[in-house]
């Protein structure tokens, strides 16, 4: 079965690179459709038409705390002590 994940390209690109039966990653060039990119500190990039993966452990990015706070819902969450 061929796998072609949609959305969340920052998560799926490393998965596709490591999965023999994966072929494509849906990719949005800006953050207007998929605004997850606004929450992380590193963006995937293209070089000569190829998607370049991060060369750091894990997924290659960290969440930007200020952005997470900016876009987080205010009343939808309850803090558990």
PDB file of N, CA, C and O in Angstrom, chain B, residues numbered from 101:
ATOM      1  N   UNK B 101       0.846  -1.172   0.000  1.00  0.00           N
ATOM      2  CA  UNK B 101       0.000   0.000   0.000  1.00  0.00           C
ATOM      3  C   UNK B 101       0.893   1.238   0.000  1.00  0.00           C
ATOM      4  O   UNK B 101       1.781   1.374   0.842  1.00  0.00           O
ATOM      5  N   UNK B 102       0.656   2.114  -0.927  1.00  0.00           N
ATOM      6  CA  UNK B 102       1.415   3.364  -1.004  1.00  0.00           C
ATOM      7  C   UNK B 102       0.799   4.384  -0.049  1.00  0.00           C
ATOM      8  O   UNK B 102      -0.422   4.529   0.014  1.00  0.00           O
ATOM      9  N   UNK B 103       1.645   5.079   0.683  1.00  0.00           N
ATOM     10  CA  UNK B 103       1.212   6.076   1.660  1.00  0.00           C
ATOM     11  C   UNK B 103       1.552   7.468   1.133  1.00  0.00           C
ATOM     12  O   UNK B 103       2.680   7.718   0.708  1.00  0.00           O
ATOM     13  N   UNK B 104       0.571   8.372   1.164  1.00  0.00           N
ATOM     14  CA  UNK B 104       0.758   9.766   0.744  1.00  0.00           C
ATOM     15  C   UNK B 104       0.043  10.665   1.749  1.00  0.00           C
ATOM     16  O   UNK B 104      -1.109  11.034   1.520  1.00  0.00           O
ATOM     17  N   UNK B 105       0.695  11.027   2.856  1.00  0.00           N
ATOM     18  CA  UNK B 105       0.021  11.794   3.900  1.00  0.00           C
ATOM     19  C   UNK B 105      -0.345  13.214   3.470  1.00  0.00           C
ATOM     20  O   UNK B 105       0.317  13.827   2.633  1.00  0.00           O
ATOM     21  N   UNK B 106      -1.413  13.706   4.070  1.00  0.00           N
ATOM     22  CA  UNK B 106      -1.906  15.053   3.788  1.00  0.00           C
ATOM     23  C   UNK B 106      -1.778  15.920   5.038  1.00  0.00           C
ATOM     24  O   UNK B 106      -1.753  15.418   6.162  1.00  0.00           O
ATOM     25  N   UNK B 107      -1.699  17.229   4.816  1.00  0.00           N
ATOM     26  CA  UNK B 107      -1.566  18.223   5.876  1.00  0.00           C
ATOM     27  C   UNK B 107      -0.309  17.972   6.699  1.00  0.00           C
ATOM     28  O   UNK B 107       0.393  16.981   6.492  1.00  0.00           O
ATOM     29  N   UNK B 108      -0.042  18.847   7.602  1.00  0.00           N
ATOM     30  CA  UNK B 108       1.079  18.751   8.545  1.00  0.00           C
ATOM     31  C   UNK B 108       2.374  18.264   7.891  1.00  0.00           C
ATOM     32  O   UNK B 108       2.984  17.299   8.352  1.00  0.00           O
ATOM     33  N   UNK B 109       2.786  18.934   6.820  1.00  0.00           N
ATOM     34  CA  UNK B 109       3.988  18.501   6.104  1.00  0.00           C
ATOM     35  C   UNK B 109       5.241  18.542   6.980  1.00  0.00           C
ATOM     36  O   UNK B 109       6.175  17.775   6.745  1.00  0.00           O
ATOM     37  N   UNK B 110       5.277  19.406   7.966  1.00  0.00           N
ATOM     38  CA  UNK B 110       6.438  19.462   8.854  1.00  0.00           C
ATOM     39  C   UNK B 110       6.577  18.173   9.659  1.00  0.00           C
ATOM     40  O   UNK B 110       7.686  17.792  10.034  1.00  0.00           O
ATOM     41  N   UNK B 111       5.468  17.506   9.924  1.00  0.00           N
ATOM     42  CA  UNK B 111       5.491  16.216  10.613  1.00  0.00           C
ATOM     43  C   UNK B 111       5.661  15.055   9.640  1.00  0.00           C
ATOM     44  O   UNK B 111       6.365  14.091   9.943  1.00  0.00           O
ATOM     45  N   UNK B 112       5.031  15.137   8.489  1.00  0.00           N
ATOM     46  CA  UNK B 112       4.998  14.004   7.565  1.00  0.00           C
ATOM     47  C   UNK B 112       6.239  13.861   6.688  1.00  0.00           C
ATOM     48  O   UNK B 112       6.543  12.748   6.257  1.00  0.00           O
ATOM     49  N   UNK B 113       6.951  14.920   6.414  1.00  0.00           N
ATOM     50  CA  UNK B 113       8.122  14.819   5.531  1.00  0.00           C
ATOM     51  C   UNK B 113       9.175  13.846   6.075  1.00  0.00           C
ATOM     52  O   UNK B 113       9.659  13.010   5.312  1.00  0.00           O
ATOM     53  N   UNK B 114       9.552  13.917   7.362  1.00  0.00           N
ATOM     54  CA  UNK B 114      10.507  12.923   7.878  1.00  0.00           C
ATOM     55  C   UNK B 114       9.931  11.504   7.856  1.00  0.00           C
ATOM     56  O   UNK B 114      10.663  10.540   7.630  1.00  0.00           O
ATOM     57  N   UNK B 115       8.640  11.378   8.088  1.00  0.00           N
ATOM     58  CA  UNK B 115       7.985  10.065   8.042  1.00  0.00           C
ATOM     59  C   UNK B 115       8.074   9.466   6.642  1.00  0.00           C
ATOM     60  O   UNK B 115       8.422   8.296   6.486  1.00  0.00           O
ATOM     61  N   UNK B 116       7.762  10.260   5.630  1.00  0.00           N
ATOM     62  CA  UNK B 116       7.821   9.779   4.246  1.00  0.00           C
ATOM     63  C   UNK B 116       9.256   9.402   3.868  1.00  0.00           C
ATOM     64  O   UNK B 116       9.473   8.408   3.176  1.00  0.00           O
ATOM     65  N   UNK B 117      10.223  10.182   4.314  1.00  0.00           N
ATOM     66  CA  UNK B 117      11.620   9.880   3.998  1.00  0.00           C
ATOM     67  C   UNK B 117      12.069   8.553   4.605  1.00  0.00           C
ATOM     68  O   UNK B 117      12.954   7.892   4.062  1.00  0.00           O
ATOM     69  N   UNK B 118      11.468   8.162   5.720  1.00  0.00           N
ATOM     70  CA  UNK B 118      11.873   6.946   6.425  1.00  0.00           C
ATOM     71  C   UNK B 118      10.967   5.747   6.157  1.00  0.00           C
ATOM     72  O   UNK B 118      11.202   4.672   6.708  1.00  0.00           O
ATOM     73  N   UNK B 119       9.946   5.904   5.329  1.00  0.00           N
ATOM     74  CA  UNK B 119       8.978   4.837   5.085  1.00  0.00           C
ATOM     75  C   UNK B 119       9.083   4.370   3.635  1.00  0.00           C
ATOM     76  O   UNK B 119       8.839   5.152   2.716  1.00  0.00           O
ATOM     77  N   UNK B 120       9.445   3.101   3.420  1.00  0.00           N
ATOM     78  CA  UNK B 120       9.667   2.615   2.055  1.00  0.00           C
ATOM     79  C   UNK B 120       8.461   2.726   1.123  1.00  0.00           C
ATOM     80  O   UNK B 120       8.632   2.926  -0.080  1.00  0.00           O
ATOM     81  N   UNK B 121       7.257   2.599   1.655  1.00  0.00           N
ATOM     82  CA  UNK B 121       6.066   2.625   0.794  1.00  0.00           C
ATOM     83  C   UNK B 121       5.405   4.002   0.735  1.00  0.00           C
ATOM     84  O   UNK B 121       4.290   4.126   0.228  1.00  0.00           O
ATOM     85  N   UNK B 122       6.069   5.031   1.241  1.00  0.00           N
ATOM     86  CA  UNK B 122       5.535   6.392   1.164  1.00  0.00           C
ATOM     87  C   UNK B 122       6.097   7.075  -0.081  1.00  0.00           C
ATOM     88  O   UNK B 122       7.258   6.869  -0.436  1.00  0.00           O
ATOM     89  N   UNK B 123       5.276   7.883  -0.738  1.00  0.00           N
ATOM     90  CA  UNK B 123       5.703   8.484  -2.000  1.00  0.00           C
ATOM     91  C   UNK B 123       5.678  10.007  -2.021  1.00  0.00           C
ATOM     92  O   UNK B 123       6.598  10.633  -2.548  1.00  0.00           O
ATOM     93  N   UNK B 124       4.645  10.603  -1.461  1.00  0.00           N
ATOM     94  CA  UNK B 124       4.457  12.046  -1.592  1.00  0.00           C
ATOM     95  C   UNK B 124       4.082  12.661  -0.254  1.00  0.00           C
ATOM     96  O   UNK B 124       3.554  11.988   0.631  1.00  0.00           O
ATOM     97  N   UNK B 125       4.364  13.956  -0.122  1.00  0.00           N
ATOM     98  CA  UNK B 125       3.921  14.755   1.022  1.00  0.00           C
ATOM     99  C   UNK B 125       3.178  15.957   0.465  1.00  0.00           C
ATOM    100  O   UNK B 125       3.707  16.685  -0.374  1.00  0.00           O
ATOM    101  N   UNK B 126       1.964  16.166   0.925  1.00  0.00           N
ATOM    102  CA  UNK B 126       1.243  17.380   0.542  1.00  0.00           C
ATOM    103  C   UNK B 126       1.927  18.554   1.233  1.00  0.00           C
ATOM    104  O   UNK B 126       2.184  18.497   2.436  1.00  0.00           O
ATOM    105  N   UNK B 127       2.226  19.616   0.489  1.00  0.00           N
ATOM    106  CA  UNK B 127       2.986  20.736   1.036  1.00  0.00           C
ATOM    107  C   UNK B 127       2.308  22.049   0.678  1.00  0.00           C
ATOM    108  O   UNK B 127       1.939  22.274  -0.475  1.00  0.00           O
ATOM    109  N   UNK B 128       2.148  22.908   1.667  1.00  0.00           N
ATOM    110  CA  UNK B 128       1.593  24.245   1.459  1.00  0.00           C
ATOM    111  C   UNK B 128       2.736  25.249   1.565  1.00  0.00           C
ATOM    112  O   UNK B 128       3.460  25.269   2.561  1.00  0.00           O
ATOM    113  N   UNK B 129       2.898  26.073   0.551  1.00  0.00           N
ATOM    114  CA  UNK B 129       4.042  26.985   0.492  1.00  0.00           C
ATOM    115  C   UNK B 129       3.987  28.131   1.488  1.00  0.00           C
ATOM    116  O   UNK B 129       5.026  28.692   1.836  1.00  0.00           O
ATOM    117  N   UNK B 130       2.806  28.488   1.952  1.00  0.00           N
ATOM    118  CA  UNK B 130       2.718  29.597   2.905  1.00  0.00           C
ATOM    119  C   UNK B 130       1.992  29.133   4.162  1.00  0.00           C
ATOM    120  O   UNK B 130       1.691  27.949   4.317  1.00  0.00           O
ATOM    121  N   UNK B 131       1.718  30.064   5.044  1.00  0.00           N
ATOM    122  CA  UNK B 131       1.045  29.699   6.291  1.00  0.00           C
ATOM    123  C   UNK B 131      -0.406  30.175   6.325  1.00  0.00           C
ATOM    124  O   UNK B 131      -0.998  30.269   7.400  1.00  0.00           O
ATOM    125  N   UNK B 132      -0.977  30.471   5.176  1.00  0.00           N
ATOM    126  CA  UNK B 132      -2.362  30.943   5.138  1.00  0.00           C
ATOM    127  C   UNK B 132      -3.362  29.790   5.182  1.00  0.00           C
ATOM    128  O   UNK B 132      -4.447  29.936   5.746  1.00  0.00           O
ATOM    129  N   UNK B 133      -3.013  28.655   4.598  1.00  0.00           N
ATOM    130  CA  UNK B 133      -3.904  27.498   4.600  1.00  0.00           C
ATOM    131  C   UNK B 133      -3.637  26.637   5.825  1.00  0.00           C
ATOM    132  O   UNK B 133      -4.561  26.257   6.545  1.00  0.00           O
ATOM    133  N   UNK B 134      -2.387  26.340   6.048  1.00  0.00           N
ATOM    134  CA  UNK B 134      -1.982  25.505   7.177  1.00  0.00           C
ATOM    135  C   UNK B 134      -1.106  26.356   8.089  1.00  0.00           C
ATOM    136  O   UNK B 134       0.091  26.502   7.842  1.00  0.00           O
ATOM    137  N   UNK B 135      -1.691  26.912   9.131  1.00  0.00           N
ATOM    138  CA  UNK B 135      -0.953  27.868   9.963  1.00  0.00           C
ATOM    139  C   UNK B 135      -0.120  27.221  11.064  1.00  0.00           C
ATOM    140  O   UNK B 135       0.381  27.926  11.940  1.00  0.00           O
ATOM    141  N   UNK B 136       0.041  25.902  11.045  1.00  0.00           N
ATOM    142  CA  UNK B 136       0.925  25.215  11.988  1.00  0.00           C
ATOM    143  C   UNK B 136       2.339  25.793  11.916  1.00  0.00           C
ATOM    144  O   UNK B 136       3.051  25.841  12.919  1.00  0.00           O
ATOM    145  N   UNK B 137       2.731  26.228  10.729  1.00  0.00           N
ATOM    146  CA  UNK B 137       4.079  26.775  10.534  1.00  0.00           C
ATOM    147  C   UNK B 137       4.330  28.009  11.400  1.00  0.00           C
ATOM    148  O   UNK B 137       5.481  28.334  11.693  1.00  0.00           O
ATOM    149  N   UNK B 138       3.277  28.689  11.806  1.00  0.00           N
ATOM    150  CA  UNK B 138       3.440  29.872  12.663  1.00  0.00           C
ATOM    151  C   UNK B 138       3.861  29.496  14.079  1.00  0.00           C
ATOM    152  O   UNK B 138       4.318  30.351  14.838  1.00  0.00           O
ATOM    153  N   UNK B 139       3.711  28.228  14.437  1.00  0.00           N
ATOM    154  CA  UNK B 139       3.975  27.782  15.800  1.00  0.00           C
ATOM    155  C   UNK B 139       5.363  27.190  16.009  1.00  0.00           C
ATOM    156  O   UNK B 139       5.735  26.899  17.145  1.00  0.00           O
ATOM    157  N   UNK B 140       6.133  27.007  14.950  1.00  0.00           N
ATOM    158  CA  UNK B 140       7.417  26.320  15.076  1.00  0.00           C
ATOM    159  C   UNK B 140       8.582  27.222  14.670  1.00  0.00           C
ATOM    160  O   UNK B 140       8.408  28.208  13.954  1.00  0.00           O
ATOM    161  N   UNK B 141       9.772  26.857  15.146  1.00  0.00           N
ATOM    162  CA  UNK B 141      10.933  27.732  14.972  1.00  0.00           C
ATOM    163  C   UNK B 141      11.719  27.504  13.685  1.00  0.00           C
ATOM    164  O   UNK B 141      12.530  28.355  13.320  1.00  0.00           O
ATOM    165  N   UNK B 142      11.514  26.395  12.984  1.00  0.00           N
ATOM    166  CA  UNK B 142      12.235  26.122  11.739  1.00  0.00           C
ATOM    167  C   UNK B 142      11.247  25.690  10.672  1.00  0.00           C
ATOM    168  O   UNK B 142      10.310  24.939  10.944  1.00  0.00           O
ATOM    169  N   UNK B 143      11.463  26.166   9.464  1.00  0.00           N
ATOM    170  CA  UNK B 143      10.600  25.805   8.342  1.00  0.00           C
ATOM    171  C   UNK B 143      11.358  24.899   7.373  1.00  0.00           C
ATOM    172  O   UNK B 143      12.563  25.056   7.172  1.00  0.00           O
ATOM    173  N   UNK B 144      10.646  23.963   6.785  1.00  0.00           N
ATOM    174  CA  UNK B 144      11.232  23.162   5.712  1.00  0.00           C
ATOM    175  C   UNK B 144      11.451  24.065   4.506  1.00  0.00           C
ATOM    176  O   UNK B 144      10.722  25.038   4.311  1.00  0.00           O
ATOM    177  N   UNK B 145      12.439  23.747   3.713  1.00  0.00           N
ATOM    178  CA  UNK B 145      12.765  24.574   2.550  1.00  0.00           C
ATOM    179  C   UNK B 145      12.953  23.693   1.320  1.00  0.00           C
ATOM    180  O   UNK B 145      13.107  22.476   1.419  1.00  0.00           O
ATOM    181  N   UNK B 146      12.935  24.339   0.163  1.00  0.00           N
ATOM    182  CA  UNK B 146      13.168  23.654  -1.103  1.00  0.00           C
ATOM    183  C   UNK B 146      14.522  24.055  -1.669  1.00  0.00           C
ATOM    184  O   UNK B 146      14.975  25.185  -1.490  1.00  0.00           O
ATOM    185  N   UNK B 147      15.163  23.109  -2.358  1.00  0.00           N
ATOM    186  CA  UNK B 147      16.398  23.391  -3.083  1.00  0.00           C
ATOM    187  C   UNK B 147      16.347  22.596  -4.383  1.00  0.00           C
ATOM    188  O   UNK B 147      16.270  21.367  -4.366  1.00  0.00           O
ATOM    189  N   UNK B 148      16.391  23.298  -5.497  1.00  0.00           N
ATOM    190  CA  UNK B 148      16.321  22.662  -6.817  1.00  0.00           C
ATOM    191  C   UNK B 148      15.092  21.766  -6.961  1.00  0.00           C
ATOM    192  O   UNK B 148      15.154  20.719  -7.605  1.00  0.00           O
ATOM    193  N   UNK B 149      13.992  22.174  -6.368  1.00  0.00           N
ATOM    194  CA  UNK B 149      12.748  21.424  -6.478  1.00  0.00           C
ATOM    195  C   UNK B 149      12.579  20.296  -5.481  1.00  0.00           C
ATOM    196  O   UNK B 149      11.546  19.627  -5.482  1.00  0.00           O
ATOM    197  N   UNK B 150      13.569  20.068  -4.628  1.00  0.00           N
ATOM    198  CA  UNK B 150      13.489  19.016  -3.611  1.00  0.00           C
ATOM    199  C   UNK B 150      13.221  19.624  -2.242  1.00  0.00           C
ATOM    200  O   UNK B 150      13.714  20.709  -1.933  1.00  0.00           O
ATOM    201  N   UNK B 151      12.450  18.935  -1.433  1.00  0.00           N
ATOM    202  CA  UNK B 151      12.199  19.351  -0.062  1.00  0.00           C
ATOM    203  C   UNK B 151      13.391  18.925   0.785  1.00  0.00           C
ATOM    204  O   UNK B 151      13.749  17.747   0.802  1.00  0.00           O
ATOM    205  N   UNK B 152      13.998  19.857   1.476  1.00  0.00           N
ATOM    206  CA  UNK B 152      15.182  19.593   2.289  1.00  0.00           C
ATOM    207  C   UNK B 152      14.749  19.369   3.735  1.00  0.00           C
ATOM    208  O   UNK B 152      14.146  20.246   4.355  1.00  0.00           O
ATOM    209  N   UNK B 153      15.060  18.194   4.263  1.00  0.00           N
ATOM    210  CA  UNK B 153      14.703  17.876   5.647  1.00  0.00           C
ATOM    211  C   UNK B 153      15.699  18.504   6.610  1.00  0.00           C
ATOM    212  O   UNK B 153      16.848  18.760   6.250  1.00  0.00           O
ATOM    213  N   UNK B 154      15.251  18.749   7.833  1.00  0.00           N
ATOM    214  CA  UNK B 154      16.132  19.252   8.881  1.00  0.00           C
ATOM    215  C   UNK B 154      17.168  18.175   9.216  1.00  0.00           C
ATOM    216  O   UNK B 154      16.877  16.982   9.125  1.00  0.00           O
ATOM    217  N   UNK B 155      18.341  18.585   9.593  1.00  0.00           N
ATOM    218  CA  UNK B 155      19.416  17.649   9.919  1.00  0.00           C
ATOM    219  C   UNK B 155      19.645  17.568  11.428  1.00  0.00           C
ATOM    220  O   UNK B 155      20.763  17.322  11.879  1.00  0.00           O
ATOM    221  N   UNK B 156      18.597  17.773  12.190  1.00  0.00           N
ATOM    222  CA  UNK B 156      18.676  17.690  13.642  1.00  0.00           C
ATOM    223  C   UNK B 156      17.820  16.516  14.111  1.00  0.00           C
ATOM    224  O   UNK B 156      16.950  16.059  13.369  1.00  0.00           O
ATOM    225  N   UNK B 157      18.047  16.021  15.319  1.00  0.00           N
ATOM    226  CA  UNK B 157      17.281  14.873  15.807  1.00  0.00           C
ATOM    227  C   UNK B 157      15.776  15.148  15.869  1.00  0.00           C
ATOM    228  O   UNK B 157      15.335  16.294  15.951  1.00  0.00           O
ATOM    229  N   UNK B 158      15.021  14.082  15.828  1.00  0.00           N
ATOM    230  CA  UNK B 158      13.565  14.200  15.926  1.00  0.00           C
ATOM    231  C   UNK B 158      12.969  14.798  14.673  1.00  0.00           C
ATOM    232  O   UNK B 158      13.403  14.500  13.561  1.00  0.00           O
ATOM    233  N   UNK B 159      11.983  15.634  14.856  1.00  0.00           N
ATOM    234  CA  UNK B 159      11.301  16.254  13.721  1.00  0.00           C
ATOM    235  C   UNK B 159      12.046  17.469  13.184  1.00  0.00           C
ATOM    236  O   UNK B 159      11.741  17.959  12.097  1.00  0.00           O
ATOM    237  N   UNK B 160      13.028  17.955  13.949  1.00  0.00           N
ATOM    238  CA  UNK B 160      13.855  19.044  13.455  1.00  0.00           C
ATOM    239  C   UNK B 160      13.345  20.431  13.776  1.00  0.00           C
ATOM    240  O   UNK B 160      13.885  21.416  13.273  1.00  0.00           O
ATOM    241  N   UNK B 161      12.327  20.531  14.596  1.00  0.00           N
ATOM    242  CA  UNK B 161      11.825  21.844  14.988  1.00  0.00           C
ATOM    243  C   UNK B 161      11.369  21.807  16.435  1.00  0.00           C
ATOM    244  O   UNK B 161      11.169  20.739  17.012  1.00  0.00           O
ATOM    245  N   UNK B 162      11.208  22.981  17.007  1.00  0.00           N
ATOM    246  CA  UNK B 162      10.643  23.131  18.351  1.00  0.00           C
ATOM    247  C   UNK B 162       9.510  24.127  18.266  1.00  0.00           C
ATOM    248  O   UNK B 162       9.456  24.946  17.349  1.00  0.00           O
ATOM    249  N   UNK B 163       8.614  24.054  19.213  1.00  0.00           N
ATOM    250  CA  UNK B 163       7.509  25.008  19.246  1.00  0.00           C
ATOM    251  C   UNK B 163       7.997  26.344  19.792  1.00  0.00           C
ATOM    252  O   UNK B 163       8.777  26.389  20.744  1.00  0.00           O
ATOM    253  N   UNK B 164       7.533  27.427  19.184  1.00  0.00           N
ATOM    254  CA  UNK B 164       7.814  28.783  19.654  1.00  0.00           C
ATOM    255  C   UNK B 164       6.776  29.115  20.725  1.00  0.00           C
ATOM    256  O   UNK B 164       5.595  29.279  20.420  1.00  0.00           O
ATOM    257  N   UNK B 165       7.213  29.211  21.964  1.00  0.00           N
ATOM    258  CA  UNK B 165       6.285  29.431  23.077  1.00  0.00           C
ATOM    259  C   UNK B 165       5.445  30.693  22.900  1.00  0.00           C
ATOM    260  O   UNK B 165       4.252  30.690  23.204  1.00  0.00           O
ATOM    261  N   UNK B 166       6.054  31.762  22.417  1.00  0.00           N
ATOM    262  CA  UNK B 166       5.312  33.017  22.236  1.00  0.00           C
ATOM    263  C   UNK B 166       4.196  32.839  21.213  1.00  0.00           C
ATOM    264  O   UNK B 166       3.096  33.362  21.398  1.00  0.00           O
ATOM    265  N   UNK B 167       4.467  32.114  20.147  1.00  0.00           N
ATOM    266  CA  UNK B 167       3.441  31.885  19.117  1.00  0.00           C
ATOM    267  C   UNK B 167       2.335  30.983  19.639  1.00  0.00           C
ATOM    268  O   UNK B 167       1.160  31.212  19.352  1.00  0.00           O
ATOM    269  N   UNK B 168       2.700  29.962  20.403  1.00  0.00           N
ATOM    270  CA  UNK B 168       1.687  29.069  20.974  1.00  0.00           C
ATOM    271  C   UNK B 168       0.764  29.862  21.892  1.00  0.00           C
ATOM    272  O   UNK B 168      -0.454  29.688  21.847  1.00  0.00           O
ATOM    273  N   UNK B 169       1.331  30.726  22.720  1.00  0.00           N
ATOM    274  CA  UNK B 169       0.511  31.556  23.609  1.00  0.00           C
ATOM    275  C   UNK B 169      -0.368  32.514  22.816  1.00  0.00           C
ATOM    276  O   UNK B 169      -1.522  32.746  23.174  1.00  0.00           O
ATOM    277  N   UNK B 170       0.177  33.071  21.739  1.00  0.00           N
ATOM    278  CA  UNK B 170      -0.573  34.023  20.923  1.00  0.00           C
ATOM    279  C   UNK B 170      -1.804  33.382  20.294  1.00  0.00           C
ATOM    280  O   UNK B 170      -2.875  33.990  20.273  1.00  0.00           O
ATOM    281  N   UNK B 171      -1.666  32.172  19.787  1.00  0.00           N
ATOM    282  CA  UNK B 171      -2.757  31.533  19.059  1.00  0.00           C
ATOM    283  C   UNK B 171      -3.592  30.569  19.902  1.00  0.00           C
ATOM    284  O   UNK B 171      -4.571  30.013  19.405  1.00  0.00           O
ATOM    285  N   UNK B 172      -3.229  30.363  21.153  1.00  0.00           N
ATOM    286  CA  UNK B 172      -3.965  29.429  22.007  1.00  0.00           C
ATOM    287  C   UNK B 172      -5.348  29.970  22.340  1.00  0.00           C
ATOM    288  O   UNK B 172      -5.545  31.179  22.462  1.00  0.00           O
ATOM    289  N   UNK B 173      -6.285  29.071  22.481  1.00  0.00           N
ATOM    290  CA  UNK B 173      -7.622  29.471  22.916  1.00  0.00           C
ATOM    291  C   UNK B 173      -7.575  29.935  24.359  1.00  0.00           C
ATOM    292  O   UNK B 173      -6.808  29.400  25.159  1.00  0.00           O
ATOM    293  N   UNK B 174      -8.375  30.911  24.693  1.00  0.00           N
ATOM    294  CA  UNK B 174      -8.330  31.472  26.046  1.00  0.00           C
ATOM    295  C   UNK B 174      -9.282  30.763  27.012  1.00  0.00           C
ATOM    296  O   UNK B 174      -8.896  30.446  28.138  1.00  0.00           O
ATOM    297  N   UNK B 175     -10.499  30.516  26.590  1.00  0.00           N
ATOM    298  CA  UNK B 175     -11.495  29.966  27.509  1.00  0.00           C
ATOM    299  C   UNK B 175     -11.682  28.461  27.367  1.00  0.00           C
ATOM    300  O   UNK B 175     -12.368  27.846  28.183  1.00  0.00           O
ATOM    301  N   UNK B 176     -11.093  27.873  26.363  1.00  0.00           N
ATOM    302  CA  UNK B 176     -11.351  26.464  26.084  1.00  0.00           C
ATOM    303  C   UNK B 176     -10.543  25.517  26.966  1.00  0.00           C
ATOM    304  O   UNK B 176     -10.833  24.321  26.999  1.00  0.00           O
ATOM    305  N   UNK B 177      -9.548  26.016  27.674  1.00  0.00           N
ATOM    306  CA  UNK B 177      -8.665  25.151  28.439  1.00  0.00           C
ATOM    307  C   UNK B 177      -8.792  25.413  29.933  1.00  0.00           C
ATOM    308  O   UNK B 177      -9.041  26.540  30.360  1.00  0.00           O
ATOM    309  N   UNK B 178      -8.622  24.382  30.701  1.00  0.00           N
ATOM    310  CA  UNK B 178      -8.611  24.485  32.150  1.00  0.00           C
ATOM    311  C   UNK B 178      -7.259  24.008  32.648  1.00  0.00           C
ATOM    312  O   UNK B 178      -6.815  22.916  32.294  1.00  0.00           O
ATOM    313  N   UNK B 179      -6.610  24.811  33.458  1.00  0.00           N
ATOM    314  CA  UNK B 179      -5.305  24.437  33.985  1.00  0.00           C
ATOM    315  C   UNK B 179      -5.477  23.410  35.097  1.00  0.00           C
ATOM    316  O   UNK B 179      -6.284  23.593  36.008  1.00  0.00           O
ATOM    317  N   UNK B 180      -4.711  22.335  35.010  1.00  0.00           N
ATOM    318  CA  UNK B 180      -4.739  21.296  36.036  1.00  0.00           C
ATOM    319  C   UNK B 180      -3.483  21.446  36.869  1.00  0.00           C
ATOM    320  O   UNK B 180      -2.372  21.412  36.340  1.00  0.00           O
ATOM    321  N   UNK B 181      -3.652  21.609  38.155  1.00  0.00           N
ATOM    322  CA  UNK B 181      -2.497  21.827  39.034  1.00  0.00           C
ATOM    323  C   UNK B 181      -1.835  20.534  39.419  1.00  0.00           C
ATOM    324  O   UNK B 181      -0.849  20.540  40.155  1.00  0.00           O
TER     325      UNK B 181
END
